[in-house]
């Protein structure tokens, strides 16, 4: 008996982002998916869909299956929380979603250590 498992739309979108990062001209130090973050005492605060490291820079991607005002607002809030956990690196956050069978991502914000005077 062969069991065929169909990946969810969300998982296919996350996989598409990972494939784009791995096949890009930039060679990232590490690309990971579904990383939980939070505090030791309070437990899991949230989860980052895709995170990539490149020479002291951190790229965080939050993927949603559809694009709407509410989902966009939720993603921006999640990205802001996740970025706070990287105090020693430059952080770039991206919001990604499906659009006509293609993954589209937009840069949300960036925090550079040089801009903060560190």
C-alpha positions as CSV (number, residue, x, y, z in Angstrom):
1,X,0.0,0.0,0.0
2,X,1.3,3.4,-1.0
3,X,0.3,6.4,1.1
4,X,0.2,9.7,-0.9
5,X,0.3,12.8,1.2
6,X,-0.6,16.1,-0.4
7,X,1.2,19.1,1.1
8,X,-0.9,22.0,2.2
9,X,-1.0,25.3,0.2
10,X,1.0,27.0,3.0
11,X,3.7,24.3,3.0
12,X,4.0,24.5,-0.8
13,X,4.4,28.3,-0.6
14,X,7.1,28.0,2.1
15,X,8.9,25.4,0.0
16,X,8.8,27.8,-3.0
17,X,10.5,30.5,-1.0
18,X,13.2,28.2,0.2
19,X,13.8,27.0,-3.3
20,X,14.1,30.5,-4.6
21,X,16.6,31.4,-1.8
22,X,18.7,28.2,-2.4
23,X,18.8,28.8,-6.2
24,X,19.6,32.5,-6.0
25,X,23.0,33.9,-6.9
26,X,23.5,34.8,-3.2
27,X,24.8,31.9,-1.2
28,X,23.1,32.0,2.2
29,X,24.9,30.7,5.2
30,X,21.7,28.9,6.4
31,X,18.0,28.7,5.3
32,X,15.6,27.2,7.9
33,X,11.8,26.8,8.1
34,X,9.2,26.8,10.8
35,X,11.4,28.1,13.7
36,X,9.7,28.7,17.0
37,X,10.7,31.6,19.1
38,X,9.9,32.9,22.6
39,X,11.1,33.1,26.1
40,X,12.1,30.2,28.4
41,X,9.5,31.0,31.0
42,X,6.5,31.9,28.8
43,X,7.0,29.3,26.2
44,X,6.5,29.6,22.4
45,X,5.6,33.1,21.4
46,X,5.4,32.5,17.6
47,X,6.9,30.8,14.6
48,X,8.9,32.1,11.6
49,X,8.0,30.5,8.3
50,X,11.4,31.0,6.7
51,X,14.6,32.5,8.0
52,X,17.8,32.9,6.1
53,X,21.2,34.1,7.3
54,X,23.8,35.9,5.2
55,X,27.0,37.5,6.5
56,X,25.4,39.0,9.7
57,X,22.1,39.7,8.0
58,X,18.9,37.9,8.9
59,X,16.0,37.6,6.4
60,X,12.6,36.7,7.9
61,X,9.7,35.6,5.7
62,X,6.1,35.3,6.8
63,X,3.9,33.4,4.3
64,X,0.1,33.6,4.1
65,X,-2.0,31.7,1.6
66,X,-4.1,34.7,0.6
67,X,-3.6,38.4,0.6
68,X,-6.0,40.5,2.5
69,X,-5.9,43.5,4.8
70,X,-6.4,41.4,7.9
71,X,-3.8,38.8,7.0
72,X,-1.3,41.5,6.0
73,X,-1.8,43.3,9.3
74,X,-1.3,40.0,11.2
75,X,1.8,39.1,9.2
76,X,3.3,42.6,9.9
77,X,2.7,42.1,13.6
78,X,4.3,38.6,13.6
79,X,7.3,39.9,11.7
80,X,7.8,42.8,14.1
81,X,7.7,40.4,17.1
82,X,10.2,38.0,15.4
83,X,12.6,40.8,14.5
84,X,13.0,41.8,18.1
85,X,14.7,38.5,18.9
86,X,17.7,39.5,16.7
87,X,19.4,42.3,18.5
88,X,22.9,41.8,17.1
89,X,22.2,41.5,13.4
90,X,20.7,43.5,10.5
91,X,17.1,42.3,10.1
92,X,15.1,42.3,6.9
93,X,11.5,41.2,7.0
94,X,9.3,40.0,4.1
95,X,5.6,39.3,3.7
96,X,4.8,36.6,1.1
97,X,1.6,35.3,-0.4
98,X,0.1,33.4,-3.3
99,X,-0.9,35.5,-6.4
100,X,-2.1,33.7,-9.5
101,X,-0.2,30.4,-8.7
102,X,3.0,32.3,-7.9
103,X,4.6,33.3,-4.7
104,X,5.0,37.0,-4.4
105,X,7.0,38.6,-1.6
106,X,7.3,42.2,-0.5
107,X,9.9,43.8,1.8
108,X,8.2,45.0,4.9
109,X,10.9,46.6,7.0
110,X,14.6,46.6,7.7
111,X,16.6,47.4,10.8
112,X,20.3,48.0,10.2
113,X,22.8,48.3,13.1
114,X,24.5,51.2,11.3
115,X,21.2,53.2,11.3
116,X,20.8,52.7,15.0
117,X,24.3,54.1,15.7
118,X,25.6,50.8,17.1
